[in-house]
Amino acid sequence: MAANTDPIFIGSISGKITELSDTTETVVFAGDATESTRVDVLAVSTDDTADKDLILLFFDGTASKKAATVKIPLTSGMTNAIASVNVLASSMLSAHVQVDAAGNKYLNLPPGWSLMAQEAAAPTSGKKMWVFARGGKY
């Protein structure tokens, strides 16, 4: 097997599941301090019994700026009837999403930037939302 001579990621790839249970801004993907970072997976699930809105924000190291609000249908990813939401495919985030030559969607974060998320309104009592983000330096 030949070595990959054209890797997408030159640094380590990291993935993280972040639990959201209120309207607090929370880091879901921390970008690298000195190199650009690519987020290639952003999936959201919830056990809430009502549709909820997820707010995505870019944090530039100083302040956060709202990027998009995405609707997360009730019980997304919790049953075989409703899949987790692929946020990178959402038209609400399309202004920030890029597409590579293979058709894969991704977000580029400049050095020092992070991706944050929060629920737009308090969840139903005892319910939560989970955001899975994966990416790496390139």
N, C-alpha and C positions, 0 to 999 in steps of 0.2 A: 504494500500500500504506500503510495506516495505521500509525502508530507504536504500539508496545506501551506502553499506559498503565498496565498492572498487571504489572510485571516480577516474577519470582520472586526474582531476584538483583539487588540494587542495587549491588553491588560486582563486582569481577572474578571470573570463574569460573576455578578452577584444577584441573588434573588432574595426577596423578603416578603413575608405575609404580614400585613399590618392590620390590626383589629381596630375598628372605629366603633365607638359606642355613644358618641355625643357630637356636638358641633365644634369641638376643638380642632384647630389646624394641626395636622400631624404629618411628619415626614414619611413618605411612602417609598422614596428612592433618593438616596443621598449621592449627588454627583461628586466627581473627583475635584479636589481643590485646584489642581494645576492643568488637568487635561479635560478635553471635551468628553462627554459621556452620552451613550446611546441607550435609550430605553426601548426594548423591542417587544416586551410583553407588559400589558397593563389590563388585568382581569379583575372583575369585582363580583362578589357574591354576597348574599344577605339571607338571613333567616326571618326578616321582618315580614309581617302579614299585610303590609301596605306598600305601595310603590313609594320609593324615596329618591331624592335628588342627591347626587354626589357632586361636590364642588372641587375642581382641580385647580391648583395654584402653582405658579412658578415662584420659587424663592431665590433671589439673586445674591443671597448672603447678607442682605440688609433688610429687605422688605419683601413681602409676598404680593403677587399680582394675580388676580383671577384669570384663569385660562379658559375655563368652560364649566358648565353645569350639565351633567349627564343623568338622565333618568335611569334608575335601577329598578326593574320590575320586582314585585314581591316574590320572595323565595328563589331568586335567581341563583342557580348553581346548587340548590338544595334538593331538587327533584329531577327526574329524567324528563320532565315536561318543559322546564325553563332553564336554559343554559346560563352559565356565568356570562357577564357582559364584557365583551372585548371593547374596551374603551377606545383603543386606537382606531377602531372601525367606526366610531360614532361620528356622525356629521357635525355634532356640537364641538368637537375638538379638531375638525379637519383643517382649520387654518394653521395649526401648529404641527400637523403630522406630515412627514415626508414618506416617499415610497422609493425603495431601492430597485435595482434592475430586475430583481426576481419577483417584484410585486409585494414585498414585505413592508408593512407600515412600521414606522418608528418615530420617536421624538429625539431630537438632539438637545442636550443641555450644555451650555457653555461652561467653561471652568468655574468652579465655585457655586454653581447653581444646584438646586434640589427640586424635586417634585413633591408637593404636599397635597393633602386631601382633607376634606371634612364633610360631614353630613350637613345638608342645608337646614334641616330641622331635626329636632330630637327624635330618636327612633321610638318605636313602640316599646313600652316597658319590658326590659329584659332581652331585647333583640339587638343584633349587631350587624355590622357590615365588615367584610374582609377585602382588602386590596392586595393583590399579588403583583409586584413589579419586578422585572428582571432586566438587566442590561450590563454594560461594562464600558471600559475605556476603549477608545479606538484611535 
